[in-house]
């Protein structure tokens, strides 16, 4: 039930982000100055919901994901980005009830297109992911990685034109499957994030 609610919430947020341009003060639409001229440095945090029932059985729901993002303008409003994040959860093993800890370090590379509408600048993009993960408990220690892909959508908000800083609201879905002892595990899921962006 929680997973279904999470998917519904994610879909509603996604549709909301797509409709944000309609709220622009520059309506009817007219392209403005690029929100990211050359590049940006981004500090963000948000929630992450891993789409894996086995994980939910051991670790508590939710969890904070934080990280750093870098981007560079390629052509026009096409933007290349790199994101590095961390996500840590503590839980209890199902049978032995012993403590366990899980750390995920996702690295994402991708390309997005930004629509420069002025105050609100929506974007959409996609890319590849490399998920490094570490799990430690009395049963054993696992250190491995998995490859995946993602889709994202969001909007940059530029409240003050003379200040080179933006606010970013982002929804991202990732699929990344790992395999341990012939068992496939889905490390991907929905990420909801907000960030402070410094542009140059």
VOVEX-594149 format. One record per residue (C-alpha): residue in one letter; chain; x, y, z. Coordinates in pm, 1 decimal. Example, Ala and Ser with C-alpha at 12.3 -4.5 7.8 and 13.67 -1.06 7.14 Angstrom:
{'A', 'A', {1230.0, -450.0, 780.0}};
{'S', 'A', {1367.0, -106.0, 714.0}};
END
This chain:
{'X', 'A', {0.0, 0.0, 0.0}};
{'X', 'A', {281.7, 245.2, 90.9}};
{'X', 'A', {455.9, 169.5, -237.7}};
{'X', 'A', {136.1, 234.8, -435.1}};
{'X', 'A', {82.0, 564.1, -252.4}};
{'X', 'A', {444.2, 659.9, -323.4}};
{'X', 'A', {398.8, 594.4, -695.3}};
{'X', 'A', {76.0, 793.7, -705.7}};
{'X', 'A', {244.7, 1082.9, -524.4}};
{'X', 'A', {537.9, 1068.1, -764.0}};
{'X', 'A', {311.7, 1074.2, -1067.8}};
{'X', 'A', {114.2, 1369.3, -931.5}};
{'X', 'A', {435.2, 1560.4, -857.8}};
{'X', 'A', {561.5, 1482.1, -1207.1}};
{'X', 'A', {243.6, 1618.4, -1365.9}};
{'X', 'A', {264.5, 1925.2, -1144.4}};
{'X', 'A', {621.3, 1994.0, -1256.1}};
{'X', 'A', {518.4, 1964.0, -1619.4}};
{'X', 'A', {239.5, 2218.7, -1567.8}};
{'X', 'A', {459.0, 2473.5, -1387.8}};
{'X', 'A', {535.8, 2677.6, -1706.4}};
{'X', 'A', {169.7, 2778.3, -1715.6}};
{'X', 'A', {229.0, 2971.0, -1394.9}};
{'X', 'A', {509.1, 3181.3, -1541.5}};
{'X', 'A', {474.1, 3555.5, -1513.8}};
{'X', 'A', {597.7, 3579.4, -1873.3}};
{'X', 'A', {282.9, 3422.6, -2014.5}};
{'X', 'A', {234.0, 3397.7, -2308.7}};
{'X', 'A', {565.6, 3213.9, -2332.4}};
{'X', 'A', {873.1, 3398.1, -2452.1}};
{'X', 'A', {1223.6, 3266.8, -2410.4}};
{'X', 'A', {1439.8, 3463.2, -2169.4}};
{'X', 'A', {1808.7, 3467.5, -2086.2}};
{'X', 'A', {1953.8, 3123.3, -2018.4}};
{'X', 'A', {1927.1, 3036.8, -1646.0}};
{'X', 'A', {2261.3, 2851.4, -1663.4}};
{'X', 'A', {2497.9, 3032.8, -1901.1}};
{'X', 'A', {2813.7, 2823.7, -1858.4}};
{'X', 'A', {2772.7, 2595.4, -1558.6}};
{'X', 'A', {2650.6, 2547.8, -1205.5}};
{'X', 'A', {2730.8, 2403.2, -864.0}};
{'X', 'A', {2436.8, 2252.2, -678.8}};
{'X', 'A', {2385.9, 2145.9, -316.6}};
{'X', 'A', {2073.3, 1941.1, -262.9}};
{'X', 'A', {1889.0, 1713.1, -26.0}};
{'X', 'A', {1570.3, 1513.6, -48.4}};
{'X', 'A', {1398.4, 1184.4, 18.4}};
{'X', 'A', {1460.7, 853.2, -155.7}};
{'X', 'A', {1227.1, 554.1, -178.1}};
{'X', 'A', {1397.7, 237.4, -297.6}};
{'X', 'A', {1165.6, 18.6, -505.1}};
{'X', 'A', {1261.3, -311.5, -336.2}};
{'X', 'A', {1034.0, -511.8, -98.5}};
{'X', 'A', {1332.6, -690.6, 61.9}};
{'X', 'A', {1482.8, -357.2, 156.2}};
{'X', 'A', {1154.9, -238.0, 310.2}};
{'X', 'A', {1140.0, -550.5, 527.2}};
{'X', 'A', {1478.0, -474.6, 688.8}};
{'X', 'A', {1514.5, -96.4, 681.7}};
{'X', 'A', {1274.9, 177.6, 788.4}};
{'X', 'A', {1089.2, 376.8, 524.0}};
{'X', 'A', {1223.4, 702.3, 387.3}};
{'X', 'A', {1565.9, 842.0, 451.5}};
{'X', 'A', {1755.5, 1155.3, 359.0}};
{'X', 'A', {1962.4, 1166.8, 42.4}};
{'X', 'A', {2214.4, 1450.4, 11.1}};
{'X', 'A', {2474.9, 1536.9, -246.0}};
{'X', 'A', {2653.9, 1765.2, -487.6}};
{'X', 'A', {2572.8, 1841.5, -849.7}};
{'X', 'A', {2782.4, 1999.4, -1124.6}};
{'X', 'A', {2666.5, 2103.8, -1469.1}};
{'X', 'A', {2796.0, 2257.8, -1790.4}};
{'X', 'A', {2605.8, 2418.9, -2076.1}};
{'X', 'A', {2668.5, 2235.4, -2402.9}};
{'X', 'A', {2459.6, 2382.0, -2685.4}};
{'X', 'A', {2188.1, 2644.5, -2640.9}};
{'X', 'A', {1983.9, 2527.0, -2339.5}};
{'X', 'A', {2112.7, 2169.6, -2343.3}};
{'X', 'A', {2285.0, 2103.4, -2014.2}};
{'X', 'A', {2521.3, 1819.7, -1910.4}};
{'X', 'A', {2515.9, 1724.8, -1540.6}};
{'X', 'A', {2699.7, 1510.0, -1288.3}};
{'X', 'A', {2550.3, 1420.3, -948.4}};
{'X', 'A', {2712.5, 1243.9, -653.0}};
{'X', 'A', {2494.5, 1155.7, -353.1}};
{'X', 'A', {2491.4, 951.7, -33.1}};
{'X', 'A', {2209.0, 759.8, 130.5}};
{'X', 'A', {2243.3, 565.6, 458.8}};
{'X', 'A', {1988.4, 351.7, 643.4}};
{'X', 'A', {2002.4, 147.0, 963.5}};
{'X', 'A', {1776.2, -149.8, 1026.0}};
{'X', 'A', {1724.5, -493.0, 1178.9}};
{'X', 'A', {1768.8, -830.0, 1011.7}};
{'X', 'A', {1442.4, -1016.0, 957.0}};
{'X', 'A', {1524.9, -1343.3, 1133.6}};
{'X', 'A', {1809.9, -1275.7, 1376.8}};
{'X', 'A', {1698.2, -920.2, 1466.4}};
{'X', 'A', {2060.3, -809.4, 1460.0}};
{'X', 'A', {2156.2, -459.2, 1352.2}};
{'X', 'A', {2248.2, -388.3, 991.4}};
{'X', 'A', {2359.2, -76.8, 805.9}};
{'X', 'A', {2329.6, 9.3, 438.4}};
{'X', 'A', {2508.2, 287.1, 247.8}};
{'X', 'A', {2434.9, 383.1, -110.9}};
{'X', 'A', {2650.3, 618.6, -321.1}};
{'X', 'A', {2476.6, 694.1, -652.4}};
{'X', 'A', {2669.7, 869.0, -930.1}};
{'X', 'A', {2456.9, 1002.7, -1214.9}};
{'X', 'A', {2553.7, 1140.7, -1555.9}};
{'X', 'A', {2300.6, 1287.0, -1794.0}};
{'X', 'A', {2174.8, 1553.2, -2030.1}};
{'X', 'A', {1870.6, 1776.9, -1981.1}};
{'X', 'A', {1699.4, 2053.3, -2171.2}};
{'X', 'A', {1603.5, 2370.0, -1981.7}};
{'X', 'A', {1316.0, 2589.5, -2100.7}};
{'X', 'A', {1420.7, 2951.7, -2020.7}};
{'X', 'A', {1093.7, 3120.1, -1924.5}};
{'X', 'A', {1238.0, 3366.1, -1672.1}};
{'X', 'A', {1112.1, 3316.0, -1318.4}};
{'X', 'A', {1035.1, 2946.6, -1372.8}};
{'X', 'A', {1259.6, 2733.1, -1592.9}};
{'X', 'A', {1131.4, 2375.5, -1625.5}};
{'X', 'A', {1355.0, 2096.9, -1756.1}};
{'X', 'A', {1352.9, 1730.3, -1845.6}};
{'X', 'A', {1638.1, 1487.8, -1898.6}};
{'X', 'A', {1777.1, 1137.2, -1878.1}};
{'X', 'A', {2105.7, 960.6, -1821.6}};
{'X', 'A', {2308.5, 674.1, -1675.9}};
{'X', 'A', {2373.9, 576.3, -1314.7}};
{'X', 'A', {2643.9, 392.2, -1123.1}};
{'X', 'A', {2522.1, 276.1, -781.8}};
{'X', 'A', {2792.7, 182.1, -534.8}};
{'X', 'A', {2655.8, 15.4, -220.7}};
{'X', 'A', {2786.7, -119.0, 108.1}};
{'X', 'A', {2601.4, -333.4, 362.4}};
{'X', 'A', {2743.7, -442.9, 694.8}};
{'X', 'A', {2590.7, -680.3, 952.5}};
{'X', 'A', {2688.1, -992.1, 1155.4}};
{'X', 'A', {2602.0, -1219.3, 862.6}};
{'X', 'A', {2857.6, -1056.6, 635.1}};
{'X', 'A', {2974.6, -749.0, 449.0}};
{'X', 'A', {2887.5, -660.7, 91.4}};
{'X', 'A', {3064.0, -400.5, -123.5}};
{'X', 'A', {2949.8, -386.5, -485.5}};
{'X', 'A', {2802.1, -169.7, -759.2}};
{'X', 'A', {2525.9, -173.9, -1018.5}};
{'X', 'A', {2456.3, 13.1, -1340.6}};
{'X', 'A', {2127.0, 175.2, -1427.7}};
{'X', 'A', {1945.0, 459.1, -1597.9}};
{'X', 'A', {1718.1, 744.5, -1492.4}};
{'X', 'A', {1463.2, 1000.8, -1605.1}};
{'X', 'A', {1409.9, 1335.0, -1434.0}};
{'X', 'A', {1197.4, 1647.0, -1450.5}};
{'X', 'A', {1187.8, 1963.2, -1246.8}};
{'X', 'A', {1212.4, 2338.6, -1255.3}};
{'X', 'A', {1470.1, 2601.8, -1170.5}};
{'X', 'A', {1329.0, 2903.7, -990.0}};
{'X', 'A', {1514.0, 3233.7, -1032.7}};
{'X', 'A', {1354.8, 3475.0, -782.3}};
{'X', 'A', {1617.0, 3750.8, -811.3}};
{'X', 'A', {1757.2, 3824.8, -1157.6}};
{'X', 'A', {2065.2, 4005.9, -1028.0}};
{'X', 'A', {2164.0, 3722.6, -793.2}};
{'X', 'A', {2341.0, 3422.8, -957.4}};
{'X', 'A', {2151.3, 3167.6, -750.2}};
{'X', 'A', {1857.1, 2941.3, -829.5}};
{'X', 'A', {1629.3, 2702.9, -642.8}};
{'X', 'A', {1581.6, 2361.0, -800.6}};
{'X', 'A', {1279.3, 2134.2, -744.7}};
{'X', 'A', {1339.0, 1786.8, -889.3}};
{'X', 'A', {1165.2, 1453.6, -933.9}};
{'X', 'A', {1379.4, 1163.3, -1051.1}};
{'X', 'A', {1317.2, 794.4, -1115.6}};
{'X', 'A', {1606.5, 548.3, -1139.4}};
{'X', 'A', {1623.5, 181.3, -1231.6}};
{'X', 'A', {1940.2, 2.0, -1114.5}};
{'X', 'A', {1947.0, -373.3, -1054.3}};
{'X', 'A', {2215.3, -545.3, -849.5}};
{'X', 'A', {2266.6, -920.2, -814.3}};
{'X', 'A', {2382.0, -1092.6, -495.5}};
{'X', 'A', {2396.4, -1475.0, -472.2}};
{'X', 'A', {2178.0, -1509.3, -784.1}};
{'X', 'A', {1915.9, -1278.7, -628.1}};
{'X', 'A', {1830.7, -959.7, -816.1}};
{'X', 'A', {1779.9, -645.9, -607.6}};
{'X', 'A', {1629.5, -319.9, -731.4}};
{'X', 'A', {1835.6, -32.7, -590.4}};
{'X', 'A', {1651.2, 230.3, -791.3}};
{'X', 'A', {1339.3, 421.9, -700.3}};
{'X', 'A', {1188.8, 769.0, -672.9}};
{'X', 'A', {1391.3, 1066.9, -553.4}};
{'X', 'A', {1234.0, 1398.2, -449.7}};
{'X', 'A', {1485.4, 1677.6, -403.2}};
{'X', 'A', {1526.4, 2049.7, -350.2}};
{'X', 'A', {1855.4, 2229.6, -395.2}};
{'X', 'A', {2037.4, 2560.0, -389.1}};
{'X', 'A', {2217.5, 2627.8, -717.6}};
{'X', 'A', {2500.0, 2874.6, -782.8}};
{'X', 'A', {2535.4, 2958.0, -1153.2}};
{'X', 'A', {2808.3, 3120.0, -1358.1}};
END
